[in-house]
């Protein structure tokens, strides 16, 4: 089963994924969550709690990469679990995706407009609660 939790601020959506991303309903759930954020500038997929992913899940990530690119949206993958990281590396998709830690991604967003940029408050809220993110 795949769990999705979306947090939004301005034109950034963070999609927290947990459980299993496998062919079928789970892929459709993730796709719907990302596509529903069509009015954002950046979609961040937090993969830290994703325990398993099959070929259908990898295909979904590639499909979302193309969809976001075609709609002028940046797609960033953050905190992939060890299993997901190994799959991305073995398939060489780690060369296709922008992959970083959530903290690094939010630091970049918070610095978009200087120290007090429009994402600063958003990023600070996440950065002040790293244990809560790890627990999700």
Residue frames relative to the residue before (quaternion, step in Angstrom):
aa qw qx qy qz dx dy dz
X 1.0000 0.0000 0.0000 0.0000 0.00 0.00 0.00
X 0.2622 -0.7548 0.5863 0.1337 3.56 -1.06 0.82
X 0.1346 -0.7587 0.6307 0.0922 3.54 -1.00 0.86
X 0.1186 -0.7796 0.6145 0.0248 3.54 -1.05 0.87
X 0.0198 0.7550 -0.6549 0.0263 3.54 -1.04 0.89
X 0.1245 -0.8124 0.5686 0.0344 3.59 -0.63 1.13
X 0.0639 -0.7609 0.6454 0.0215 3.53 -0.98 0.97
X 0.0940 -0.8142 0.5727 0.0124 3.56 -0.88 1.00
X 0.0675 0.7400 -0.6689 0.0201 3.49 -1.29 0.63
X 0.8251 -0.0498 -0.0261 0.5621 3.53 -0.70 1.14
X 0.7746 -0.3249 0.2388 0.4872 3.60 -0.65 -1.04
X 0.5622 0.5391 -0.4070 0.4772 3.57 1.13 0.77
X 0.0760 -0.7722 0.6299 0.0324 3.56 -0.97 0.93
X 0.1492 -0.7572 0.6305 0.0832 3.56 -0.90 0.98
X 0.1317 -0.7916 0.5961 0.0248 3.55 -0.64 1.21
X 0.1737 -0.7856 0.5898 0.0692 3.58 -0.44 1.26
X 0.1123 -0.8039 0.5836 0.0220 3.57 -0.71 1.13
X 0.0224 0.8020 -0.5961 0.0306 3.57 -0.93 0.86
X 0.7129 0.4461 -0.3253 0.4323 3.53 -1.18 0.55
X 0.7008 -0.4356 0.3683 0.4284 3.52 -0.94 -1.01
X 0.1549 -0.7575 0.6281 0.0875 3.55 -0.94 0.94
X 0.1718 0.7952 -0.5473 0.1964 3.54 -0.07 1.35
X 0.7080 -0.4583 0.3443 0.4125 3.52 -1.33 0.48
X 0.6885 0.4661 -0.3619 0.4216 3.56 -0.99 0.88
X 0.8553 -0.1114 0.0928 0.4974 3.53 -1.07 -0.81
X 0.6255 0.5545 -0.3483 0.4243 3.61 1.01 -0.76
X 0.6398 0.5139 -0.3217 0.4723 3.58 0.98 -0.84
X 0.6549 0.5087 -0.3092 0.4654 3.58 0.95 -0.87
X 0.6282 0.5428 -0.3315 0.4481 3.59 1.02 -0.79
X 0.6740 0.4764 -0.2972 0.4801 3.59 0.90 -0.91
X 0.6439 0.5255 -0.3285 0.4488 3.57 0.89 -0.89
X 0.6623 0.5054 -0.3065 0.4604 3.60 0.89 -0.90
X 0.6414 0.5271 -0.3279 0.4509 3.59 0.98 -0.81
X 0.6985 0.4554 -0.2764 0.4779 3.60 0.90 -0.89
X 0.6670 0.5075 -0.3098 0.4489 3.60 0.85 -0.92
X 0.6294 0.5403 -0.3409 0.4423 3.61 1.07 -0.65
X 0.6635 0.4738 -0.2980 0.4965 3.60 1.27 -0.28
X 0.2108 0.8391 -0.4810 0.1417 3.58 1.15 0.63
X 0.6797 0.4731 -0.2959 0.4760 3.61 1.20 -0.29
X 0.5407 0.5995 -0.4164 0.4183 3.59 1.20 0.37
X 0.4821 -0.6487 0.5065 0.3005 3.54 -1.31 0.29
X 0.7944 0.1167 -0.0236 0.5956 3.55 1.10 -0.77
X 0.1025 -0.7435 0.6574 0.0678 3.54 -1.07 0.86
X 0.1372 -0.7776 0.6125 0.0372 3.55 -0.74 1.14
X 0.1599 -0.7741 0.6069 0.0830 3.58 -0.72 1.09
X 0.1853 -0.7691 0.6060 0.0829 3.58 -0.54 1.21
X 0.0921 -0.8378 0.5381 -0.0103 3.56 -0.37 1.30
X 0.3256 0.7976 -0.4656 0.2028 3.59 1.25 0.25
X 0.7626 0.3428 -0.1942 0.5130 3.60 1.06 -0.64
X 0.4455 0.6645 -0.4691 0.3742 3.57 1.25 0.37
X 0.2454 -0.8289 0.4936 0.0949 3.57 -0.32 1.30
X 0.8098 0.0348 0.0323 0.5847 3.58 1.06 -0.74
X 0.0180 0.7707 -0.6367 0.0181 3.53 -1.18 0.67
X 0.2141 -0.7705 0.5852 0.1343 3.58 -0.94 0.86
X 0.7692 -0.3417 0.2597 0.4735 3.56 -1.30 -0.22
X 0.6115 0.5486 -0.3406 0.4572 3.56 1.11 -0.65
X 0.6447 0.5141 -0.3098 0.4734 3.57 1.06 -0.75
X 0.6332 0.5124 -0.3238 0.4814 3.57 1.01 -0.82
X 0.6475 0.5160 -0.3126 0.4655 3.56 0.95 -0.90
X 0.6294 0.5347 -0.3345 0.4540 3.59 1.02 -0.77
X 0.6491 0.5102 -0.3218 0.4635 3.60 0.95 -0.82
X 0.6481 0.5030 -0.3155 0.4768 3.59 0.98 -0.84
X 0.6437 0.5222 -0.3152 0.4622 3.58 0.95 -0.87
X 0.6709 0.4843 -0.2944 0.4782 3.59 0.95 -0.86
X 0.5821 0.5649 -0.3613 0.4598 3.58 1.12 -0.66
X 0.6848 0.4657 -0.2773 0.4871 3.59 0.92 -0.91
X 0.6525 0.5230 -0.3228 0.4433 3.59 0.90 -0.90
X 0.6808 0.4760 -0.3024 0.4673 3.59 0.82 -0.94
X 0.6382 0.5340 -0.3264 0.4485 3.59 0.97 -0.81
X 0.6765 0.4935 -0.2799 0.4696 3.57 1.00 -0.84
X 0.7300 0.3920 -0.2265 0.5120 3.59 1.22 -0.42
X 0.5491 -0.6572 0.3783 0.3515 3.58 1.23 0.36
X 0.5175 0.6167 -0.4151 0.4237 3.56 1.18 0.57
X 0.3524 -0.7081 0.5662 0.2320 3.57 -1.01 0.81
X 0.1549 -0.7642 0.6200 0.0870 3.57 -0.99 0.88
X 0.0284 -0.7952 0.6053 -0.0224 3.54 -0.77 1.08
X 0.2213 -0.7425 0.6173 0.1364 3.57 -0.98 0.88
X 0.0268 -0.8156 0.5779 -0.0094 3.57 -0.83 0.96
X 0.8758 0.0985 -0.0978 0.4622 3.49 -1.30 0.67
X 0.1010 0.8015 -0.5861 0.0624 3.63 0.69 0.87
X 0.5141 -0.6151 0.4897 0.3428 3.57 -1.02 0.77
X 0.6877 -0.4790 0.3290 0.4353 3.58 -1.22 0.32
X 0.6487 0.5204 -0.3219 0.4525 3.60 0.92 -0.86
X 0.6845 0.4774 -0.2852 0.4714 3.58 0.85 -0.97
X 0.6279 0.5384 -0.3311 0.4541 3.58 0.99 -0.81
X 0.6568 0.5033 -0.3063 0.4705 3.58 0.96 -0.86
X 0.6468 0.5105 -0.3247 0.4642 3.61 0.99 -0.79
X 0.6581 0.5029 -0.3137 0.4644 3.58 0.94 -0.84
X 0.6564 0.5032 -0.3052 0.4719 3.58 1.05 -0.76
X 0.6783 0.5049 -0.2958 0.4443 3.60 0.85 -0.94
X 0.7244 0.3960 -0.2354 0.5129 3.57 1.07 -0.68
X 0.4169 -0.7370 0.4169 0.3304 3.56 1.41 -0.03
X 0.3772 0.7183 -0.4938 0.3129 3.56 1.18 0.47
X 0.5079 0.6315 -0.4270 0.4011 3.58 1.25 -0.21
X 0.6344 0.5112 -0.3234 0.4813 3.59 1.27 -0.29
X 0.6482 0.5203 -0.2996 0.4683 3.56 1.28 -0.37
X 0.7621 0.3840 -0.1814 0.4888 3.55 0.93 -0.98
X 0.4242 -0.6178 0.5932 0.2940 3.50 -1.36 0.47
X 0.0334 0.8207 -0.5630 0.0914 3.59 -0.28 1.31
X 0.1645 0.7711 -0.6004 0.1335 3.57 -0.88 0.97
X 0.5952 -0.4942 0.4429 0.4532 3.53 -1.30 -0.19
X 0.6130 -0.5481 0.4088 0.3960 3.58 -1.16 0.50
X 0.6382 0.5354 -0.3345 0.4405 3.58 0.95 -0.83
X 0.6528 0.5038 -0.3171 0.4684 3.61 0.95 -0.84
X 0.6542 0.5146 -0.3167 0.4548 3.58 0.91 -0.90
X 0.6967 0.4653 -0.2829 0.4670 3.59 0.89 -0.87
X 0.5911 0.5437 -0.3694 0.4675 3.60 1.12 -0.55
X 0.6374 0.5120 -0.3251 0.4752 3.57 0.98 -0.82
X 0.6673 0.4984 -0.3040 0.4625 3.58 0.90 -0.91
X 0.6769 0.4930 -0.3095 0.4506 3.58 0.92 -0.82
X 0.6933 0.4638 -0.2738 0.4789 3.59 1.18 -0.47
X 0.3697 0.7572 -0.4771 0.2495 3.58 1.26 0.02
X 0.7980 0.1509 -0.0693 0.5793 3.57 0.97 -0.83
X 0.7361 -0.3699 0.2244 0.5205 3.59 0.93 0.82
X 0.7766 -0.3669 0.2484 0.4478 3.54 -1.33 -0.10
X 0.7761 0.2728 -0.1574 0.5464 3.58 1.06 -0.63
X 0.1384 0.8325 -0.5190 0.1354 3.56 1.05 0.82
X 0.6911 -0.5021 0.3228 0.4076 3.53 -1.25 0.30
X 0.6799 0.4483 -0.2971 0.4986 3.63 1.24 -0.29
X 0.4180 0.7510 -0.4412 0.2582 3.58 1.26 -0.20
X 0.6805 0.4735 -0.2886 0.4789 3.57 0.85 -0.96
X 0.6330 0.5343 -0.3160 0.4627 3.56 1.01 -0.86
X 0.6903 0.4692 -0.2725 0.4786 3.56 0.84 -1.01
X 0.6491 0.5295 -0.3302 0.4352 3.59 0.90 -0.86
X 0.6246 0.5493 -0.3362 0.4417 3.57 1.03 -0.73
X 0.6818 0.4555 -0.2817 0.4984 3.55 1.01 -0.77
X 0.6898 0.5017 -0.2941 0.4312 3.56 0.86 -0.94
X 0.6548 0.5112 -0.3238 0.4529 3.59 1.12 -0.51
X 0.7525 0.3379 -0.1868 0.5335 3.60 1.27 -0.22
X 0.0741 0.8432 -0.5316 0.0289 3.66 0.75 0.89
X 0.6257 0.5354 -0.3593 0.4391 3.61 1.04 -0.61
X 0.6269 0.5393 -0.3430 0.4455 3.57 1.02 -0.75
X 0.6488 0.5020 -0.3246 0.4708 3.58 0.99 -0.76
X 0.6568 0.5137 -0.3156 0.4530 3.56 0.92 -0.86
X 0.6766 0.5053 -0.2893 0.4507 3.57 1.09 -0.68
X 0.5537 0.6373 -0.3952 0.3620 3.61 1.16 -0.47
